[in-house]
Amino acid sequence: MSVVSCYVYYRVAPGQATKAREAVAAAFATLEERHGIVGRLMKGVEEPLLWMEIYENLREHARVLSELEGMLAEHGFAALLAPGSVRRTERFVAQP
C-alpha cells in the first residue's frame, strides 16, 4: 500500500479565523491522539485567509480524511468558510 500525503485548502471567512483555528487545532489533537498523525496548518503569504492543512505519509488516507471531516463538522466548520469556499483535498504519492 502506498503512503499518501494530503493537502486540504480553503478560504476562511473574514472575522472567523480564531474559531476556524480552534476547530482545526482540536481536530489535529484528536488525529494525533487516535492515529499518531501530526497535521500542519499553513496560510497564504499574500492571502492570510487562504489556509492549507497538510497530512503526510498516511496509510489509510480515506478513513483519516473521513474522520477529519466528521470532527470539523462537529465544530460547524463549513459556516466558518468564506462564501463560495469549500474544503478541497489533493492527494499525492511519492514519485519513484
BAZA-985299 format. One record per residue: y, x, z of N, C-alpha, C, O in turn; residue in three letters; residue number from 1; chain. Coordinates in nm, 3 decimals. Atoms other than C-alpha are relative to their C-alpha. Example, Ala and Ser with C-alpha at 12.3 -4.5 7.8 and 13.67 -1.06 7.14 Angstrom:
REC,n_yy,n_xx,n_zz,ca_yy,ca_xx,ca_zz,c_yy,c_xx,c_zz,o_yy,o_xx,o_zz,r,k,c
REC,-0.119,0.089,0.000,-0.450,1.230,0.780,0.120,0.090,0.000,0.118,0.194,0.066,ALA,1,A
REC,-0.119,-0.082,-0.006,-0.106,1.367,0.714,0.109,-0.077,0.073,0.220,-0.026,0.090,SER,2,A
***
This chain:
REC,n_yy,n_xx,n_zz,ca_yy,ca_xx,ca_zz,c_yy,c_xx,c_zz,o_yy,o_xx,o_zz,r,k,c
REC,-0.118,0.085,0.000,0.000,0.000,0.000,0.124,0.089,0.000,0.134,0.182,0.080,MET,1,A
REC,-0.124,-0.077,0.007,0.342,0.137,-0.095,0.094,-0.040,0.111,0.098,-0.156,0.154,SER,2,A
REC,-0.105,0.035,-0.094,0.617,0.158,0.157,0.124,-0.038,-0.080,0.150,0.017,-0.187,VAL,3,A
REC,-0.114,0.057,0.069,0.929,-0.031,0.060,0.123,0.017,0.086,0.117,0.002,0.208,VAL,4,A
REC,-0.129,0.000,-0.067,1.292,0.017,0.150,0.079,-0.120,-0.050,0.083,-0.146,-0.170,SER,5,A
REC,-0.073,0.122,0.035,1.505,-0.297,0.157,0.148,0.015,0.034,0.185,0.069,0.138,CYS,6,A
REC,-0.144,-0.005,-0.014,1.879,-0.327,0.114,0.052,-0.142,-0.015,0.034,-0.205,-0.120,TYR,7,A
REC,-0.047,0.138,-0.002,2.041,-0.658,0.205,0.153,0.004,0.007,0.210,0.063,0.099,VAL,8,A
REC,-0.146,-0.005,0.002,2.405,-0.712,0.113,0.060,-0.140,-0.012,-0.002,-0.232,-0.065,TYR,9,A
REC,-0.070,0.128,-0.004,2.658,-0.991,0.156,0.144,0.024,0.043,0.179,0.134,0.085,TYR,10,A
REC,-0.137,-0.007,-0.048,3.021,-1.064,0.237,0.015,-0.091,0.122,-0.029,-0.206,0.121,ARG,11,A
REC,-0.025,0.076,-0.123,3.124,-1.177,0.584,0.135,-0.070,-0.016,0.228,-0.016,-0.075,VAL,12,A
REC,-0.126,0.076,0.005,3.393,-1.443,0.616,0.106,0.068,0.086,0.075,0.123,0.192,ALA,13,A
REC,-0.109,-0.054,-0.082,3.734,-1.326,0.739,-0.002,-0.068,0.138,-0.019,-0.189,0.149,PRO,14,A
REC,-0.003,0.052,-0.136,3.753,-1.366,1.116,-0.138,-0.018,0.064,-0.147,-0.059,0.179,GLY,15,A
REC,0.135,0.020,-0.052,3.373,-1.374,1.158,-0.076,0.131,0.023,-0.195,0.128,0.056,GLN,16,A
REC,0.069,-0.130,-0.010,3.294,-1.001,1.175,-0.064,0.022,0.137,-0.176,0.073,0.145,ALA,17,A
REC,0.056,-0.023,-0.133,3.242,-0.993,1.552,-0.127,-0.081,0.021,-0.227,-0.027,0.067,THR,18,A
REC,0.119,0.083,-0.015,2.999,-1.285,1.554,-0.113,0.047,-0.091,-0.229,0.048,-0.051,LYS,19,A
REC,0.101,-0.048,0.093,2.820,-1.150,1.248,-0.064,0.128,0.052,-0.186,0.145,0.045,ALA,20,A
REC,0.053,-0.127,-0.053,2.785,-0.806,1.406,-0.092,-0.026,0.119,-0.196,0.040,0.132,ARG,21,A
REC,0.084,0.034,-0.114,2.644,-0.959,1.725,-0.134,-0.056,-0.045,-0.238,-0.022,0.011,GLU,22,A
REC,0.125,0.058,0.051,2.386,-1.158,1.527,-0.089,0.107,-0.061,-0.210,0.108,-0.038,ALA,23,A
REC,0.078,-0.108,0.063,2.278,-0.854,1.326,-0.054,0.094,0.109,-0.170,0.136,0.101,VAL,24,A
REC,0.045,-0.089,-0.109,2.259,-0.640,1.642,-0.118,-0.062,0.074,-0.213,0.009,0.109,ALA,25,A
REC,0.111,0.067,-0.068,2.035,-0.899,1.808,-0.127,0.005,-0.086,-0.236,0.028,-0.034,ALA,26,A
REC,0.116,-0.008,0.091,1.808,-0.908,1.502,-0.055,0.142,-0.004,-0.177,0.160,-0.002,ALA,27,A
REC,0.045,-0.141,-0.001,1.794,-0.526,1.492,-0.081,0.029,0.126,-0.186,0.093,0.119,PHE,28,A
REC,0.069,-0.027,-0.126,1.694,-0.515,1.859,-0.139,-0.065,0.002,-0.235,-0.004,0.049,ALA,29,A
REC,0.129,0.068,0.004,1.416,-0.769,1.805,-0.095,0.069,-0.096,-0.213,0.086,-0.064,THR,30,A
REC,0.085,-0.071,0.096,1.284,-0.590,1.496,-0.052,0.132,0.058,-0.168,0.168,0.040,LEU,31,A
REC,0.043,-0.127,-0.059,1.276,-0.261,1.682,-0.104,-0.024,0.109,-0.203,0.048,0.119,GLU,32,A
REC,0.094,0.030,-0.108,1.101,-0.417,1.980,-0.136,-0.045,-0.054,-0.240,0.000,-0.006,GLU,33,A
REC,0.125,0.056,0.053,0.841,-0.606,1.774,-0.075,0.094,-0.093,-0.198,0.100,-0.092,ARG,34,A
REC,0.063,-0.075,0.108,0.779,-0.363,1.490,0.034,0.149,-0.003,-0.022,0.223,-0.084,HIS,35,A
REC,-0.041,-0.141,0.004,0.944,-0.030,1.570,0.090,0.030,-0.118,0.107,0.147,-0.154,GLY,36,A
REC,-0.087,-0.017,0.118,1.178,-0.085,1.273,0.144,0.014,0.047,0.194,-0.069,0.123,ILE,37,A
REC,-0.140,-0.024,-0.034,1.527,0.057,1.309,0.084,-0.030,-0.124,0.080,0.044,-0.223,VAL,38,A
REC,-0.089,0.035,0.110,1.776,-0.116,1.081,0.134,0.071,0.015,0.172,0.113,0.124,GLY,39,A
REC,-0.135,-0.057,-0.002,2.114,0.024,0.986,0.094,-0.099,-0.066,0.056,-0.170,-0.159,ARG,40,A
REC,-0.102,0.087,0.056,2.432,-0.167,0.913,0.114,0.085,-0.052,0.165,0.173,0.018,LEU,41,A
REC,-0.111,-0.073,0.061,2.697,-0.036,0.676,0.101,-0.101,-0.052,0.069,-0.218,-0.074,MET,42,A
REC,-0.103,0.086,0.060,3.023,-0.176,0.545,0.068,0.076,-0.112,0.066,0.199,-0.116,LYS,43,A
REC,-0.068,-0.060,0.114,3.217,-0.115,0.228,0.123,0.079,0.043,0.197,0.038,0.132,GLY,44,A
REC,-0.116,-0.084,-0.029,3.476,0.161,0.235,0.128,-0.074,-0.039,0.225,-0.078,0.037,VAL,45,A
REC,-0.119,0.070,0.049,3.722,-0.040,0.029,-0.005,-0.149,0.026,0.095,-0.219,0.011,GLU,46,A
REC,0.019,0.142,-0.032,3.581,-0.380,0.126,-0.073,-0.009,0.134,-0.195,-0.022,0.135,GLU,47,A
REC,0.067,-0.003,-0.131,3.512,-0.380,0.502,-0.080,-0.126,0.033,-0.160,-0.124,0.126,PRO,48,A
REC,0.080,0.121,-0.025,3.371,-0.735,0.487,-0.122,-0.008,-0.092,-0.197,-0.105,-0.087,LEU,49,A
REC,0.123,-0.013,0.079,3.106,-0.628,0.233,-0.096,0.084,0.082,-0.073,0.203,0.104,LEU,50,A
REC,0.093,-0.067,-0.091,2.809,-0.538,0.451,-0.135,0.021,-0.068,-0.174,-0.052,-0.159,TRP,51,A
REC,0.135,-0.026,0.047,2.469,-0.388,0.383,-0.088,0.038,0.119,-0.056,0.126,0.198,MET,52,A
REC,0.103,-0.034,-0.098,2.166,-0.386,0.610,-0.105,0.084,-0.073,-0.140,0.053,-0.187,GLU,53,A
REC,0.099,-0.087,0.061,1.913,-0.111,0.541,-0.123,0.007,0.090,-0.114,0.031,0.210,ILE,54,A
REC,0.129,-0.007,-0.069,1.546,-0.120,0.638,-0.089,0.089,-0.086,-0.124,0.053,-0.198,TYR,55,A
REC,0.074,-0.098,0.080,1.347,0.182,0.525,-0.145,0.012,0.044,-0.181,-0.009,0.159,GLU,56,A
REC,0.141,-0.031,-0.023,0.978,0.261,0.493,-0.078,-0.114,0.064,-0.151,-0.094,0.161,ASN,57,A
REC,0.071,0.118,-0.051,0.846,-0.090,0.553,-0.135,-0.013,-0.068,-0.145,-0.002,-0.190,LEU,58,A
REC,0.134,0.022,0.055,0.474,-0.150,0.508,-0.024,-0.149,-0.027,-0.095,-0.184,-0.121,ARG,59,A
REC,0.017,0.145,0.017,0.489,-0.529,0.545,0.137,-0.063,-0.022,0.183,-0.146,0.057,GLU,60,A
REC,-0.139,0.040,0.019,0.829,-0.592,0.396,0.020,-0.151,-0.012,0.119,-0.203,0.040,HIS,61,A
REC,-0.018,0.145,0.016,0.777,-0.959,0.304,0.000,-0.069,0.137,0.084,-0.155,0.163,ALA,62,A
REC,0.007,0.061,-0.134,0.676,-1.051,0.659,0.122,0.035,0.084,0.179,-0.051,0.151,ARG,63,A
REC,-0.115,-0.045,-0.078,0.953,-0.845,0.817,0.128,-0.072,-0.046,0.206,-0.118,0.037,VAL,64,A
REC,-0.121,0.067,0.050,1.221,-0.992,0.590,0.000,-0.149,0.034,0.105,-0.206,0.062,LEU,65,A
REC,0.010,0.142,-0.038,1.094,-1.344,0.660,0.037,-0.019,0.147,0.110,-0.111,0.182,SER,66,A
REC,-0.035,0.006,-0.143,1.115,-1.283,1.035,0.150,0.020,0.020,0.213,-0.051,0.098,GLU,67,A
REC,-0.143,-0.030,-0.010,1.462,-1.137,0.993,0.083,-0.123,-0.038,0.179,-0.157,0.032,LEU,68,A
REC,-0.074,0.119,0.041,1.583,-1.445,0.805,-0.006,-0.107,0.108,0.094,-0.174,0.135,GLU,69,A
REC,0.013,0.098,-0.108,1.448,-1.666,1.084,0.088,0.033,0.118,0.152,-0.055,0.176,GLY,70,A
REC,-0.083,-0.042,-0.114,1.622,-1.462,1.352,0.148,-0.027,-0.028,0.220,-0.077,0.059,MET,71,A
REC,-0.141,0.021,0.034,1.955,-1.478,1.170,0.034,-0.148,-0.010,0.145,-0.189,0.025,LEU,72,A
REC,-0.022,0.145,0.007,1.917,-1.850,1.105,0.023,-0.057,0.139,0.104,-0.149,0.156,ALA,73,A
REC,-0.019,0.046,-0.137,1.887,-1.900,1.482,0.143,0.024,0.048,0.191,-0.047,0.137,GLU,74,A
REC,-0.138,-0.031,-0.036,2.237,-1.746,1.509,0.100,-0.069,-0.092,0.221,-0.045,-0.082,HIS,75,A
REC,-0.090,0.068,0.093,2.379,-1.969,1.233,0.070,0.098,-0.094,0.187,0.079,-0.129,GLY,76,A
REC,-0.062,-0.108,0.077,2.438,-1.658,1.022,0.063,-0.047,-0.131,0.167,0.005,-0.171,PHE,77,A
REC,-0.053,0.046,0.130,2.493,-1.846,0.695,0.144,-0.048,0.013,0.224,-0.032,-0.079,ALA,78,A
REC,-0.137,0.051,-0.021,2.808,-2.004,0.843,0.100,0.113,0.021,0.221,0.090,0.016,ALA,79,A
REC,-0.089,-0.114,-0.021,2.948,-1.654,0.908,0.031,0.075,-0.129,0.112,0.167,-0.131,LEU,80,A
REC,-0.021,-0.067,0.128,2.935,-1.554,0.542,0.122,-0.056,-0.072,0.163,-0.170,-0.050,LEU,81,A
REC,-0.114,0.042,0.080,3.228,-1.570,0.305,-0.043,-0.114,-0.093,-0.159,-0.119,-0.134,ALA,82,A
REC,0.034,0.109,0.091,3.242,-1.884,0.089,-0.060,0.056,-0.130,-0.005,0.148,-0.192,PRO,83,A
REC,0.067,-0.043,0.122,3.003,-1.841,-0.203,-0.091,0.120,0.016,-0.163,0.156,-0.077,GLY,84,A
REC,0.084,-0.118,-0.022,2.830,-1.540,-0.048,-0.136,-0.042,0.055,-0.147,-0.140,0.130,SER,85,A
REC,0.135,0.016,-0.054,2.458,-1.524,0.024,-0.055,0.139,0.027,-0.006,0.238,-0.027,VAL,86,A
REC,0.067,-0.127,-0.024,2.233,-1.252,0.159,-0.088,0.030,-0.121,-0.175,-0.049,-0.156,ARG,87,A
REC,0.080,-0.043,0.115,2.087,-1.066,-0.140,-0.081,0.122,0.039,-0.029,0.216,0.100,ARG,88,A
REC,0.089,-0.108,-0.039,1.790,-0.838,-0.098,-0.049,0.073,-0.124,-0.094,0.011,-0.221,THR,89,A
REC,0.057,-0.087,0.104,1.693,-0.547,-0.321,-0.107,0.084,0.067,-0.088,0.132,0.179,GLU,90,A
REC,0.113,-0.077,-0.054,1.361,-0.369,-0.268,-0.026,0.121,-0.090,-0.023,0.111,-0.213,ARG,91,A
REC,0.023,-0.122,0.075,1.286,-0.013,-0.371,-0.121,0.075,0.055,-0.149,0.070,0.175,PHE,92,A
REC,0.108,-0.091,-0.039,0.986,0.222,-0.365,0.037,0.139,-0.050,0.115,0.154,-0.143,VAL,93,A
REC,-0.028,-0.138,0.040,0.992,0.599,-0.391,-0.050,0.027,-0.140,-0.158,-0.019,-0.178,ALA,94,A
REC,0.037,-0.038,0.137,0.980,0.736,-0.742,-0.089,0.125,0.008,-0.047,0.227,0.063,GLN,95,A
REC,0.088,-0.118,-0.006,0.681,0.972,-0.783,0.052,0.117,-0.084,-0.011,0.223,-0.088,PRO,96,A
***
